[in-house]
Amino acid sequence: MDGRAGAHAAGRDLRVARRREPADELVCDSADAYVATAVALASDRGRLRALQRHLDDKRLALPLFDTDRYARDYEALLLRMADRAAQGLPPAHLEASQSAI
């Protein structure tokens, strides 16, 4: 998963979810910061294992891994897109819902 903040919907969701966790250091604001973080983690196996353990322990409680919420929000977004199309409106940027976050 691409952890760059705002790179795409998953990246934005990751930013929101991770900012609530000690693993917020994984959220990067640029491609350069993303590469630097990846290299630093690859160089520090202990830190990488600690982050993996944290995510393994907490993943069921983190919004990032709430696939039911993601499916509901994605479905709502698709319905909003279909409504716009039915009204004859042109495509537009629509923000995804952030329910349960």
N, C-alpha and C positions, 0 to 999 in steps of 0.2 A: 504494500500500500504506500502511496506517495504521501508523505507526511508534511509536505510544504503547505503552510497555511494558505488557504484560499485557492490552491491550485485547481481544484474542482470541488464538487459537492462533498465527496468523501474527505478531502483535505480540510474543508471548513468544518465538517462534523468532527473530525479528529481534533482540530484545534479547540473546539468547544469542550469536547469530552476530556481531553488531556489537560486543559487548563485547570481542571478540578482535581487533578491527581498529581502526585509527586513526579510522575513521568512527564511533566510539562516541558522538560528540557528537550523532548523529542520533537516539539513543534518548531518549525523553522520558517522564517519570513522571506527567505530567498533561496535560490538554487545553490548558491555558494555555501550558505549556512547548512543546507541539507546535506551536501557532500561532506562538509567538515564534520558534521555530527555522525554521519555514517562511518567515516574514517576513524573518528575517535572511538566509537563503539567497537569497531572491528579490532582496534588496537588494545582495548581494555576488556578482556573476556569476563573479568569479575563484575564489572559494571553492567555489561551486557546481560550476564546471567541474573543479576539482581533485578534489572528491569523486566526480564522475561518472567521471573518468579512473581514479581508484583502484578504483571498483567495476567498471568495464569491464575493467581489468587483472586483478583478483583474482576476478571472479565465478565462474569455473569451479572455484576452490579453496575458495570459501566455502560452509559448510553451508547457508546461507540459500537458495542456488540449486541445491541437490542434490535435484532432483525425484524421482529414484529412491528416495532415503532417505525423502522425504516420503510417497511413495506406499506404501512398505512400512509406515511408521509409521501412516499413515491406515488402511490395510487391517487392521493389527493392532488398532487401536482399534475399527473396525467389528466385527471378530470378537469382541472382548471385550463389546461392546454386545449382539451377537446371543446370546452365551453367557448373559449376564445375563437376557435376555428369555426364552430357552429354559428357564431355571431358575425362571421366574416372579418374578424380582426386579424391583422398581420401577426406573425410570430413576434414574441417579445420576451425579454428576460423576465423570468418569474422566480422569486425567491421560494425555496423549499420551506415547508413548515419545520419548525424545531420543537415539535411536541415532545413532552417528557424530558426535555433537557433543561 
